[in-house]
């Protein structure tokens, strides 16, 4: 696996695919700089070597050229975050881009306009990728968030750099973290899978059953498993058509020696509302008119015991409807347990949109080993798929 540490960028121009698809407010100000901060180490290493950087990214899902999706809005924030004045080109290919890049001096950084202003980007067009390739000497992919897409800038462009391509430090770290959970992690290995639906996690569950010793299932998924085993789940979210599958997963886990831990009690409510009436209930005895919206105290005690004995932990999905304060206690408690296990030497990886949001919201970012930057890419990695953006560098 070639990374930026295998290259000296002195007098070289690095063409870097970053993921600056950042949230903007109505005044076009960046509201979360996480993705820019994540790309900083790669950019700084190249500049310190005596190289220059050409940054390419997408922003949103524009239909052709749309001013509100222009990357010009983020130039000042990128400059401020990486501590280097960043130039901007209002195109990503063509004469002007070529000219600016040709005159780029060591230590300078330029950001190209939104790649997705061209339909050729998402189509994975080879001629477009070739035009991009002329803007650098070494291709660096540091965009994990788009590594599962075979787009021109994430995958196809690598073909034009047979020897001179590598992973940036962010993407390398993502690959290493997932590898730690899936293959090389110290045992016992635990996966915590939450979220609403079994259907969205089937392939992950089936793929990780061979890799883990313990599996905690929480969130709305719980009730499909509970009902499949004959429990009453009231008005809780449940996929009746996935009950057979839930039983099959339990059977597979048993045959592989994986211990599955389901909640035994829940915080139930008589409405899907922060101000609803609530009650702690046995997870198998929820009456009609009530729904389970968070893990209960006994479940959390059980989960704590499991988390603290494990050495490698993957957390994907919350234990309850954490967006409502009343039902956030389970997810916060789980974050506390994982933070404690990490402090005691465990490796913990958090990935997937909702868990990452929870980790940020409740201040666990610095208390776990690694927080993944890619939602879809992370999930596809856990499903055992080879991501095109990663394969393109390894080939």
C-alpha positions, -999 to 999 in steps of 0.1 A, spaced: 0 0 0 17 32 -12 11 63 9 24 99 7 52 88 30 67 67 1 72 98 -21 93 129 -19 73 158 -34 102 182 -39 95 203 -70 65 180 -78 29 190 -82 5 167 -63 -30 163 -78 -50 155 -47 -86 143 -46 -100 156 -13 -135 154 0 -145 190 7 -182 183 3 -188 203 35 -221 218 48 -228 254 41 -254 277 57 -276 302 38 -248 327 37 -225 301 21 -204 298 52 -189 264 61 -206 251 93 -184 220 98 -147 220 89 -141 183 98 -133 172 63 -110 201 56 -91 195 89 -89 158 79 -71 166 46 -46 190 63 -19 165 72 -16 153 36 -14 189 22 12 200 48 34 170 42 36 177 5 43 214 10 70 207 36 86 184 11 88 214 -13 59 204 -35 27 222 -46 -9 210 -43 -37 210 -68 -69 202 -48 -100 187 -66 -133 180 -49 -171 180 -55 -197 199 -35 -233 187 -34 -252 173 -64 -253 202 -89 -271 198 -122 -245 214 -144 -230 247 -133 -248 261 -103 -234 291 -85 -246 279 -50 -224 248 -54 -193 267 -64 -162 258 -43 -153 295 -43 -175 298 -12 -151 277 8 -117 290 -3 -113 314 26 -122 286 51 -98 262 35 -70 288 36 -78 295 73 -80 259 83 -47 247 66 -29 279 73 -19 285 37 -34 310 13 -53 290 -13 -57 301 -49 -89 293 -68 -96 284 -104 -132 288 -116 -129 256 -136 -113 221 -131 -101 215 -166 -93 236 -197 -68 264 -205 -72 285 -174 -67 256 -150 -36 244 -170 -21 279 -169 -25 284 -132 -11 250 -124 18 255 -148 28 286 -128 23 271 -94 54 274 -72 66 250 -45 46 257 -13 15 269 -32 -20 254 -31 -48 258 -57 -84 246 -54 -102 237 -86 -139 244 -92 -165 217 -84 -158 185 -104 -195 178 -106 -202 208 -128 -192 183 -155 -214 152 -160 -182 134 -171 -171 133 -135 -198 110 -121 -199 91 -154 -163 81 -149 -154 95 -183 -119 86 -194 -112 117 -215 -122 139 -186 -100 119 -163 -71 124 -187 -76 161 -187 -75 161 -149 -43 140 -149 -24 166 -168 -26 189 -137 -2 169 -115 29 148 -114 17 125 -86 -19 115 -80 -30 113 -43 -64 100 -33 -73 113 2 -111 112 -2 -125 82 17 -161 96 15 -161 90 -23 -138 60 -25 -169 38 -32 -176 57 -64 -159 49 -97 -158 86 -107 -133 102 -130 -114 119 -102 -116 91 -76 -108 60 -98 -103 66 -135 -76 93 -132 -53 68 -114 -48 49 -146 -28 78 -159 -3 76 -130 8 39 -132 38 45 -109 30 78 -93 -1 73 -73 -7 68 -36 -31 72 -6 -31 104 14 -28 101 52 -65 102 58 -74 75 34 -45 53 46 -58 57 82 -93 47 71 -81 16 54 -59 7 84 -87 12 109 -112 -9 90 -85 -36 85 -79 -36 123 -116 -44 129 -120 -68 101 -87 -88 101 -59 -78 124 -76 -66 156 -68 -79 190 -95 -102 203 -122 -102 217 -137 -82 188 -171 -65 193 -194 -49 168 -222 -27 180 -249 -23 153 -277 1 158 -301 21 137 -337 15 125 -336 -13 101 -322 -48 98 -325 -46 60 -299 -18 58 -274 -38 78 -279 -74 65 -248 -76 44 -227 -60 72 -240 -85 98 -234 -115 74 -199 -103 66 -187 -96 101 -200 -127 118 -168 -144 108 -147 -116 123 -163 -108 156 -167 -125 190 -196 -104 202 -224 -85 185 -246 -60 202 -278 -52 183 -296 -20 194 -319 7 180 -350 -1 160 -334 -33 146 -339 -48 180 -377 -53 176 -375 -74 144 -353 -99 164 -375 -97 195 -408 -103 175 -392 -131 155 -386 -149 187 -422 -145 199 -420 -112 219 -446 -85 218 -432 -52 205 -463 -30 206 -460 -1 181 -422 -3 179 -406 -1 145 -404 -37 131 -397 -53 97 -421 -82 97 -408 -94 63 -373 -97 78 -382 -119 109 -371 -151 91 -338 -134 83 -333 -123 120 -338 -159 131 -313 -171 105 -287 -145 117 -292 -158 153 -287 -193 140 -256 -184 120 -241 -166 150 -246 -196 172 -229 -219 148 -199 -195 145 -196 -191 183 -206 -154 181 -224 -141 212 -253 -118 202 -265 -94 229 -300 -78 225 -316 -53 248 -336 -70 276 -355 -38 286 -363 -5 268 -374 30 275 -408 30 258 -431 59 250 -468 63 242 -459 85 212 -429 93 190 -422 126 209 -396 141 232 -425 150 256 -443 116 255 -452 96 286 -423 71 291 -419 38 310 -392 12 314 -405 -21 299 -394 -57 293 -384 -57 256 -406 -87 250 -437 -73 266 -444 -39 251 -482 -33 249 -500 -18 219 -499 19 219 -463 19 232 -430 19 213 -394 12 224 -372 43 217 -341 37 237 -322 10 256 -332 4 292 -310 4 323 -306 -35 325 -296 -36 289 -270 -9 294 -255 -28 324 -252 -59 302 -237 -39 273 -212 -22 296 -199 -56 307 -195 -67 271 -178 -35 259 -153 -34 287 -140 -69 281 -134 -63 243 -101 -52 228 -114 -41 193 -147 -23 189 -167 -12 159 -196 11 166 -221 16 138 -255 30 147 -271 45 178 -290 26 205 -321 49 205 -336 80 190 -307 101 203 -319 132 184 -346 135 211 -330 142 245 -354 119 263 -342 90 243 -305 98 240 -293 83 274 -286 48 259 -264 62 231 -246 85 255 -240 56 280 -227 34 252 -203 62 241 -191 64 278 -184 26 278 -165 27 245 -145 57 257 -136 38 289 -126 7 270 -105 29 246 -88 45 276 -80 10 289 -62 1 256 -90 -11 233 -91 1 196 -124 17 188 -137 27 153 -169 47 149 -185 48 114 -217 55 97 -237 88 96 -258 85 127 -231 72 151 -206 98 138 -233 125 144 -239 112 179 -202 110 187 -198 146 177 -229 158 194 -220 142 228 -183 150 227 -168 115 222 -146 124 191 -114 125 211 -123 96 233 -124 69 206 -95 57 185 -109 67 151 -140 83 137 -145 75 100 -152 103 76 -171 83 50 -207 70 55 -214 49 24 -178 41 18 -174 28 54 -205 6 51 -194 -9 18 -160 -17 34 -177 -34 63 -198 -54 38 -166 -68 24 -167 -49 -9 -135 -36 -26 -139 1 -31 -130 13 -66 -111 43 -53 -89 21 -32 -85 -6 -58 -73 20 -83 -43 29 -62 -35 -7 -53 -35 -19 -90 
